[in-house]
């Protein structure tokens, strides 16, 4: 039996960073069960709850992003960055990792930077088609860079890049129920077409407006709409719906706990263009209308969407156009069987089926080499 491996995984801030990180950790442990994994995240961010819930230890850094609108606030940001770097160095010395993985997000900056300076090999995983600032800064020091899109040489050294795709939530792939069973589980009629509308949490505003402005169109159609509003907007939306005539073919929820069933039931999905979601659609072969959020760094969701649209693997509607045309277009597309079949076929060709396992192999290899070099 080989030496026990110790791996740091750092980053987070959003589900798009956290889900891949946990998937990579799970794949490493599946291959090397004795491995010790420590996550390093940002205090107060989503990872501080999600990672322990997945069964892993996490340390938080006081790191925060730069404020581009109020430069004076960056005095505090710089102090927190300095403090985070000192804390990261202490964590690394005490944990003694053999390799470090960065998945993007504030916390991965000081953690991987310090690991690289201390000679610990680093792998970064970039989920998006437009690289994040932290990963671009870390690229020179990284030993390996795993990406999910072609053409990433414009951000990273070409010789370090491997396109292994984005790890996704395994539970989505493990769903064994049929479309009919999934629809019935969700209280939907499997005999009718189903459109799933899911905008995330705060990112749902435009998609919600797109539905609210066209309730008559839904009533007149024979299509079912399964609508996740996001918890932030749910109460307000339910109040607005009470003032309207009932819409029998509209099912509203604040949060979908079983996304595997929701995806299986849906004939068409309407979604933002987060990298993790797109990877899931590819693996599941789901026809999708992508409405990229304009409120993200470097407009990366637009670039994510166009990587599919340019291969006839998804439909694009801009955030500005969505309230006026999204619902009518979704109802038209879900009733076009040939178009649905074409979108499904094309998006499946972009799927990467073993991303987490292949990234885990690279991390284990880096850790083993480092361990051998220290003997």
C-alpha positions as CSV (number, residue, x, y, z in Angstrom):
1,X,0.0,0.0,0.0
2,X,1.4,3.4,-1.0
3,X,1.9,6.4,1.2
4,X,-1.2,8.3,2.3
5,X,-1.8,11.3,0.1
6,X,-2.7,14.7,1.4
7,X,-4.4,17.1,-1.0
8,X,-5.6,20.7,-0.7
9,X,-8.6,21.8,-2.8
10,X,-9.2,25.5,-2.8
11,X,-11.8,27.9,-4.3
12,X,-15.5,28.4,-4.3
13,X,-18.0,31.3,-4.0
14,X,-20.6,29.7,-6.3
15,X,-22.1,26.3,-7.0
16,X,-20.2,26.4,-10.3
17,X,-16.9,26.2,-8.4
18,X,-18.0,24.1,-5.5
19,X,-19.8,21.2,-7.3
20,X,-16.7,20.4,-9.5
21,X,-14.4,20.7,-6.4
22,X,-16.4,18.1,-4.5
23,X,-16.7,15.8,-7.5
24,X,-12.9,15.9,-7.9
25,X,-12.5,15.2,-4.2
26,X,-14.9,12.2,-4.3
27,X,-13.1,10.8,-7.4
28,X,-9.7,11.1,-5.6
29,X,-11.0,9.3,-2.5
30,X,-12.7,6.6,-4.7
31,X,-9.3,5.9,-6.3
32,X,-7.2,6.3,-3.1
33,X,-9.5,5.8,-0.1
34,X,-6.8,6.7,2.5
35,X,-6.3,10.2,1.0
36,X,-6.7,13.2,3.4
37,X,-8.3,16.1,1.7
38,X,-8.6,19.7,3.1
39,X,-10.6,22.3,1.4
40,X,-9.7,26.0,1.8
41,X,-12.6,28.5,1.0
42,X,-13.6,32.1,1.6
43,X,-15.3,32.9,4.9
44,X,-19.0,33.5,4.7
45,X,-19.3,32.0,1.2
46,X,-21.3,29.0,0.1
47,X,-18.5,26.5,0.3
48,X,-18.3,26.9,4.1
49,X,-21.7,25.0,4.3
50,X,-21.6,22.8,1.2
51,X,-18.2,21.2,1.7
52,X,-18.8,20.0,5.3
53,X,-22.2,18.7,4.1
54,X,-20.3,16.6,1.6
55,X,-18.1,15.1,4.4
56,X,-14.9,17.1,4.0
57,X,-13.0,19.5,6.3
58,X,-12.7,23.1,5.3
59,X,-10.7,26.1,6.5
60,X,-11.9,29.7,5.7
61,X,-9.9,32.7,4.6
62,X,-11.0,36.3,5.1
63,X,-10.4,36.9,1.4
64,X,-12.8,39.1,-0.7
65,X,-12.9,40.5,-4.2
66,X,-11.7,43.9,-5.3
67,X,-14.4,46.6,-5.4
68,X,-14.0,48.3,-8.8
69,X,-16.7,50.9,-8.1
70,X,-15.4,52.2,-4.7
71,X,-11.6,52.1,-4.8
72,X,-11.3,53.3,-1.1
73,X,-12.9,50.0,0.0
74,X,-9.9,48.2,-1.4
75,X,-7.7,49.2,1.5
76,X,-9.7,46.6,3.5
77,X,-9.5,44.2,0.6
78,X,-5.7,44.4,0.5
79,X,-5.5,43.9,4.3
80,X,-7.6,40.8,4.0
81,X,-5.5,39.6,1.1
82,X,-2.4,40.0,3.2
83,X,-4.0,38.2,6.1
84,X,-5.3,35.4,3.9
85,X,-1.8,34.8,2.5
86,X,-0.3,34.5,6.0
87,X,-3.2,32.1,7.0
88,X,-2.8,30.1,3.8
89,X,1.0,29.6,4.5
90,X,0.2,28.4,8.0
91,X,-2.5,26.0,6.8
92,X,-0.1,24.6,4.2
93,X,2.8,24.1,6.7
94,X,0.5,22.3,9.2
95,X,-1.4,20.1,6.6
96,X,1.7,19.4,4.4
97,X,-0.1,18.8,1.1
98,X,1.5,16.8,-1.7
99,X,-0.6,18.6,-4.3
100,X,-3.1,21.5,-4.5
101,X,-6.1,21.9,-6.7
102,X,-7.6,25.3,-7.5
103,X,-11.1,25.5,-8.9
104,X,-11.4,29.3,-9.2
105,X,-12.8,31.9,-6.8
106,X,-11.1,34.2,-4.3
107,X,-9.7,31.7,-1.9
108,X,-7.8,29.7,-4.5
109,X,-5.5,32.7,-5.2
110,X,-3.5,32.9,-1.9
111,X,-3.7,29.2,-1.3
112,X,-2.3,28.0,-4.6
113,X,0.1,30.9,-4.8
114,X,1.6,29.9,-1.5
115,X,1.6,26.2,-2.4
116,X,3.5,27.0,-5.7
117,X,6.0,29.2,-3.8
118,X,6.7,26.3,-1.4
119,X,7.3,23.9,-4.2
120,X,4.0,22.0,-4.0
121,X,2.6,21.1,-7.4
122,X,-0.6,22.8,-8.4
123,X,-3.4,21.9,-10.8
124,X,-6.1,24.4,-11.7
125,X,-9.5,23.5,-13.2
126,X,-11.2,26.2,-15.3
127,X,-14.9,25.6,-15.8
128,X,-15.7,28.4,-18.2
129,X,-14.8,29.2,-21.8
130,X,-13.6,32.6,-20.7
131,X,-11.0,32.1,-17.9
132,X,-11.4,33.7,-14.5
133,X,-9.0,36.3,-13.2
134,X,-7.7,34.1,-10.4
135,X,-6.9,31.2,-12.7
136,X,-5.2,33.4,-15.2
137,X,-2.9,34.8,-12.5
138,X,-2.1,31.3,-11.3
139,X,-1.5,29.7,-14.7
140,X,2.3,30.5,-14.8
141,X,2.8,28.7,-11.5
142,X,0.5,25.7,-12.2
143,X,1.9,22.3,-13.3
144,X,-1.3,21.3,-15.0
145,X,-4.4,23.2,-16.3
146,X,-7.6,21.3,-16.9
147,X,-10.2,23.1,-19.0
148,X,-13.7,22.3,-20.4
149,X,-13.6,24.2,-23.7
150,X,-11.4,24.4,-26.8
151,X,-9.3,27.5,-27.6
152,X,-8.1,28.1,-24.0
153,X,-4.6,28.8,-25.3
154,X,-5.5,32.5,-25.4
155,X,-5.6,32.4,-21.6
156,X,-3.1,29.7,-20.6
157,X,0.2,28.2,-21.7
158,X,-0.7,25.6,-24.4
159,X,1.7,23.0,-23.1
160,X,-0.1,22.8,-19.7
161,X,-3.6,22.5,-21.0
162,X,-5.8,19.4,-21.1
163,X,-9.4,19.5,-22.1
164,X,-11.0,17.0,-19.7
165,X,-14.4,18.7,-19.3
166,X,-16.3,19.8,-16.1
167,X,-17.0,17.4,-13.3
168,X,-20.8,17.3,-12.6
169,X,-23.1,16.2,-9.8
170,X,-23.0,12.4,-10.0
171,X,-26.6,12.2,-8.7
172,X,-27.9,13.6,-12.0
173,X,-26.3,10.8,-13.9
174,X,-27.5,8.1,-11.5
175,X,-31.2,8.8,-12.0
176,X,-32.7,5.5,-13.2
177,X,-36.4,6.6,-13.5
178,X,-38.1,6.9,-16.9
179,X,-39.4,10.3,-18.2
180,X,-42.9,9.2,-17.3
181,X,-41.9,8.2,-13.8
182,X,-40.0,11.5,-13.3
183,X,-42.9,13.6,-14.6
184,X,-45.3,11.8,-12.2
185,X,-42.9,12.3,-9.3
186,X,-43.0,16.0,-10.0
187,X,-46.8,16.1,-10.3
188,X,-46.7,16.6,-14.1
189,X,-48.6,14.9,-16.9
190,X,-46.1,12.7,-18.9
191,X,-48.5,12.8,-21.9
192,X,-47.8,16.5,-22.4
193,X,-44.7,18.4,-23.4
194,X,-42.7,19.8,-20.4
195,X,-40.5,22.9,-20.3
196,X,-38.2,23.3,-17.3
197,X,-37.3,26.9,-16.5
198,X,-34.5,27.2,-14.0
199,X,-32.5,30.4,-13.4
200,X,-30.6,29.6,-10.3
201,X,-31.2,31.8,-7.2
202,X,-30.5,35.5,-7.7
203,X,-29.9,34.9,-11.4
204,X,-33.5,34.0,-12.0
205,X,-35.0,37.5,-12.2
206,X,-35.1,37.9,-16.0
207,X,-36.4,34.4,-16.5
208,X,-39.1,35.0,-13.9
209,X,-40.2,38.2,-15.7
210,X,-40.3,36.3,-18.9
211,X,-42.9,33.9,-17.4
212,X,-45.0,36.5,-15.6
213,X,-45.4,38.7,-18.7
214,X,-46.8,35.8,-20.7
215,X,-49.2,33.9,-18.5
216,X,-51.9,34.1,-21.2
217,X,-49.6,32.4,-23.7
218,X,-49.0,29.5,-21.3
219,X,-52.8,29.2,-20.7
220,X,-53.5,28.9,-24.4
221,X,-50.8,26.3,-25.0
222,X,-50.9,22.6,-24.3
223,X,-47.4,22.7,-22.8
224,X,-46.6,22.3,-19.1
225,X,-44.2,24.8,-17.6
226,X,-42.2,23.6,-14.5
227,X,-40.8,26.8,-13.1
228,X,-38.1,27.2,-10.4
229,X,-38.3,30.8,-9.3
230,X,-35.4,30.8,-6.8
231,X,-36.1,31.3,-3.1
232,X,-35.3,35.0,-3.2
233,X,-38.2,35.8,-5.6
234,X,-40.7,33.1,-4.7
235,X,-42.9,34.8,-2.2
236,X,-43.4,37.9,-4.4
237,X,-44.2,35.8,-7.4
238,X,-46.8,33.7,-5.6
239,X,-48.5,37.0,-4.5
240,X,-48.6,38.2,-8.1
241,X,-50.0,34.9,-9.3
242,X,-52.8,35.0,-6.7
243,X,-54.0,38.2,-8.5
244,X,-54.2,36.4,-11.8
245,X,-56.6,33.8,-13.2
246,X,-55.3,30.3,-12.5
247,X,-52.8,28.7,-14.9
248,X,-53.5,25.0,-14.8
249,X,-50.4,24.0,-16.8
250,X,-48.0,26.1,-14.8
251,X,-46.3,24.4,-11.8
252,X,-44.2,26.8,-9.6
253,X,-41.6,25.9,-7.0
254,X,-38.9,27.9,-5.2
255,X,-36.3,25.1,-5.3
256,X,-36.0,21.8,-7.0
257,X,-34.4,19.2,-4.6
258,X,-34.2,16.4,-7.2
259,X,-32.7,18.0,-10.3
260,X,-32.1,14.5,-11.8
261,X,-35.9,13.9,-12.0
262,X,-36.5,17.5,-13.3
263,X,-34.0,17.0,-16.1
264,X,-35.3,13.6,-16.9
265,X,-38.9,14.8,-17.2
266,X,-38.1,17.9,-19.2
267,X,-38.4,17.9,-23.0
268,X,-36.7,21.4,-23.1
269,X,-34.8,23.3,-20.5
270,X,-34.5,27.1,-20.2
271,X,-31.4,28.1,-18.2
272,X,-28.6,30.5,-17.5
273,X,-25.3,29.5,-19.1
274,X,-23.2,28.6,-16.1
275,X,-20.4,26.2,-17.0
276,X,-21.5,23.5,-14.6
277,X,-25.1,23.5,-15.9
278,X,-23.9,23.3,-19.5
279,X,-21.8,20.3,-18.7
280,X,-24.8,18.6,-17.2
281,X,-26.9,19.4,-20.3
282,X,-24.2,17.9,-22.5
283,X,-24.0,14.7,-20.5
284,X,-27.8,14.3,-20.4
285,X,-28.3,15.3,-24.0
286,X,-30.9,17.9,-23.0
287,X,-32.2,20.4,-25.6
288,X,-31.7,23.8,-24.0
289,X,-32.4,27.5,-24.5
290,X,-29.5,29.5,-22.9
291,X,-30.1,33.0,-21.6
292,X,-26.7,34.1,-20.3
293,X,-26.6,36.2,-17.3
294,X,-25.0,39.6,-18.0
295,X,-24.1,40.1,-14.4
296,X,-21.0,37.9,-14.3
297,X,-17.3,38.5,-14.6
298,X,-16.0,39.1,-18.2
299,X,-19.4,38.2,-19.6
300,X,-18.3,34.6,-19.4
301,X,-21.8,33.1,-19.6
302,X,-22.2,34.5,-23.1
303,X,-19.0,32.9,-24.2
304,X,-20.1,29.6,-22.6
305,X,-23.4,29.7,-24.5
306,X,-21.9,30.6,-27.9
307,X,-19.5,27.6,-27.7
308,X,-22.6,25.5,-27.9
309,X,-24.7,27.7,-30.2
310,X,-21.9,27.8,-32.8
311,X,-22.1,24.0,-33.0
312,X,-26.0,24.0,-33.3
313,X,-26.1,22.4,-29.8
314,X,-28.2,25.0,-28.1
315,X,-30.5,28.0,-28.7
316,X,-29.4,31.5,-27.6
317,X,-31.6,34.3,-26.4
318,X,-30.1,37.4,-24.8
319,X,-31.1,38.6,-21.4
320,X,-32.5,41.8,-22.9
321,X,-34.7,40.0,-25.4
322,X,-35.9,37.3,-23.0
323,X,-38.9,39.1,-21.5
324,X,-40.4,39.7,-24.9
325,X,-39.7,36.5,-26.8
326,X,-38.5,33.7,-24.5
327,X,-41.8,32.0,-23.7
328,X,-43.1,32.1,-27.3
329,X,-39.8,30.7,-28.6
330,X,-39.7,28.0,-25.9
331,X,-43.3,26.8,-26.7
332,X,-42.5,26.8,-30.4
333,X,-39.3,24.8,-30.0
334,X,-40.7,22.2,-27.6
335,X,-43.4,21.4,-30.2
336,X,-40.8,20.9,-32.9
337,X,-39.7,17.3,-32.5
338,X,-37.1,17.4,-35.3
339,X,-35.4,20.4,-33.7
340,X,-35.4,18.9,-30.2
341,X,-33.8,15.7,-31.6
342,X,-31.2,17.7,-33.5
343,X,-30.3,19.8,-30.4
344,X,-30.1,16.6,-28.3
345,X,-27.8,14.8,-30.8
346,X,-25.5,17.8,-31.2
347,X,-25.1,18.6,-27.5
348,X,-24.3,15.0,-26.7
349,X,-21.3,15.2,-28.9
350,X,-19.8,17.8,-26.6
351,X,-20.1,15.6,-23.4
352,X,-17.0,14.6,-21.4
353,X,-18.1,11.5,-19.5
354,X,-15.2,10.9,-17.0
355,X,-14.0,14.4,-16.1
356,X,-13.8,14.0,-12.3
357,X,-12.0,10.6,-12.6
358,X,-9.5,11.9,-15.2
359,X,-8.7,15.1,-13.2
360,X,-8.3,13.0,-10.1
361,X,-5.7,10.8,-11.9
362,X,-3.7,14.0,-12.7
363,X,-3.9,15.2,-9.1
364,X,-2.8,11.8,-7.8
365,X,0.1,11.6,-10.2
366,X,1.3,15.1,-9.2
367,X,1.1,14.1,-5.5
368,X,2.9,10.8,-6.0
369,X,5.8,12.5,-7.9
370,X,6.1,15.2,-5.2
371,X,6.1,12.6,-2.5
372,X,8.8,10.6,-4.2
373,X,10.9,13.8,-4.7
374,X,10.8,14.5,-0.9
375,X,12.3,11.1,0.1
